[in-house]
Each structure stands twice: as structure tokens, then as C-alpha cells.
Amino acid sequence: MTFSLILSLLAIKSLPQAKGQVDPSTSLLLRSSGKAPERRDLDSGRYTVRPSSSRPSSSSTESSGEPPAVSPSPPQPLVAPPPSPQAAADPLLEKEIPELQEVSELQLEEISRLRRLRDLVFGRSLEDMESYFESIHPQDPRLNLVELKLAPTFVYYHSGSQVWYRDFYSFGPGFNAELDFWLTPHFGVHFDYFTSLGHSLTASPSQSGKVRLRHQNGAMGIQFRRHFGFSRRAPSLQFGLFYRESQVKVPRVAFERPSLRSSGLDLSLQAMVPSSNYHAWIYSLSLMPRLSHRESPPSSALKSEDNYSLAVSLGSRYVFDRNQQFYWKLKHRFERNNFQGAALRPDPITSEVPQGVSVDQGLTLIEFGYTWGN
């Protein structure tokens, strides 16, 4: 009896410790069936429960019958709307349209002008140039890039005036050289030089002795050429724009004979008319409308005015091949010099002081020359 009472007391004393060691899952088994379990009784205290999310699950979406969300489409490019009738009738817009048309017309005019300049200088486009070269005979001299002309000449010069110191003549041999660089068959650069050899004139009316006289003439400039056809018998027209200077040099010991110099712009025109593949006639004309003329020493206190020069020539060319030609030319050049006012010294023959003197100069040349081309 006493032993059983002691065991009962020990069991009652150890009951709270055993209850604390029971797993929460088994606490439901130890509870009485009459009480509902509380939430804190189910929590073990070791883990934290995440709050429930408000996003619907796939099952709820399917059950609700709503379609799934669709991603937005990419933005479409912006297109300018057509002008409204009110904007088309705007007077300000109507003013802008003629201005645009005017600008386009100016651009077209500039383009056509550049094309005309290209055709004048280079003779059309590169493709046309290639076909042009292919259409020319291999022995046609127009294919030459360089042409050198050398010619001995016979010269006759006459200066006619009412005063003695500008009235004289001379004759004798001379030499002429010309050089042409043809950048294209239609455009080139020209140089020429002429000088007399062994000319002389009387130095004074009271003396029979003569002094040396030299004629010099040179020019440089550009020239344009056009052939009217591709065959070797096609005629051609050549236009030149040169700066030319001519001189008559007299030694200073002949103080009664002045040295002369004339210079100015020379406009030349030359026509070549072939009669066969190996011969052509040449006609040329040149004009110097405004000459600058000077004398040294001067014969008048005033400069000469209204000076001009005119030259004509006739010749022919004989073509052996593209690189070699022979030619002859007969050329005459006329120059008029007009002086205003009284002369600075009297005439040595009449002892009178002339006024308003005019002088006519004529230079005639006969050339027999050779042309080398490449």
C-alpha cells in the first residue's frame, strides 16, 4: 500500500516534463475529443508560414473562363497624313511651290551650261570620247597629242607714213616655229614664235649706211577644234584665243628710227577642207581689234589710239602619215597705228612738225614647213 502510493506521487510529479516533450502532431491525440484545436496549438514555433498570394492559379483561370493576357504588339511606323483640303488651299503653300520650281529650273540651267562647257572643251563624255577615238582612222593627224611645226620663211615688211622715220621697208629670210598640245581632239594649247634673219634699213636720210633690223612675233593661248565627221576627208573648223606681241627692233645708234611694239588679244579662225585623204586646203583669218602700240623713243607726246591688226592666210597640207606632214602657207598681216597731236621732232626731209600721223604696216610671209606629230 505504501509502495503503490509512492509510485503514484512520482508519476504525478513527472507529468509536466513529459507533456512538454510530446510532438505537436501528437498533441491532437492527447486532447480530448470535445475541444476544437486552436491554430497556435498546431504551430510548432520552428517555421514561419508565408502569407498567401493574391495571384490566381492556373486552375482558377481555367475555371473562370477568361482568356489569358496577350503581350502588346510593336508600335507601327508613323505615316504622315495626306494634306487636308484646307492646307492645300493655303496661299502660303501655293507661294512655296513656284519657288521650288524656280530653284529646280536654275539647277537644270546650270547643269546644261556645264555640259555645254564640257562638250566644248572635252568633246562630250568619256564614253563618247572612247567611241570617237575608235571611229577615227589610225593615220588621222587629229589623234596626235603634240604637233611641232618648223618652217623657213621669206619676209617682206613695209611701213608707210607721211613722215620719214616711219616710212621704210625691209626683206629677207626668217624662221617660224609653232607648238600645239592637244589635251583632247577638240581642245589644245598653242605657242608660236617668228623672227627675221639679216634684215636692215637706212639709219639716216643724210647717210647711206644701214643698220640691223629685226622683226619678232610671238603668241600663246588656247584653241578649240571641231571636225564635221569621222573620216579623213571631214572638214574642220578651229578657233583660237591668243595673246600676241610683235616687235620691230632697231639699234639705239639709229636715233631717227624708233623701235616699235604692238600687243593685244588675237582672235583667229581657221578652216581646213580636205580634198583627199592626203591633202587639205587651209584658210585662216585673225583679228586684233584693240592694240596697245608704243614707240621707243616716242615720236608723239600722245599715245596712239584706235590701233588694230588683221591677218589672212592661204595654204595647203600634204599628209604622209599621222606623224609627218608637209605644208606651205602665204600670209599677210596688216596693222594700222593712229597718233593724235603733234610729233615731238620735225621731219628730217621737210623740216615740218607733223600732226595726226597714221602709219600702215604690212608684213608678208611665205612659209614652207614640216610638221611632226605624235
Secondary structure by P-SEA (a helix, b strand, c coil): caaaaaaaaaaaaaaaaaaaaccccccccccccccccccccccccccccccccccccaaaaaaaccccccccccccbbbbccccccccccaaaaaaaaaaaaaaaaaaaaaaaaaaaaaacccccaaaaaaaaaaccccccccccbbbbbbbbbbbbbbbccccccccbbbbbbbbbbbbbccccccbbbbbbbbbccccccccccccbbbbbbbbbbccbbbbbbbccccccccbbbbbbbbbbbbbccccccccbbbbbbbcbbbbbbbbbbccccbbbbbbcccccccccccccccccccccccbbbbbbcbbbbbccccbbbbcbbbbbbbbbbbccccccccccccccccbbbbbbbbbbbbbcccccc
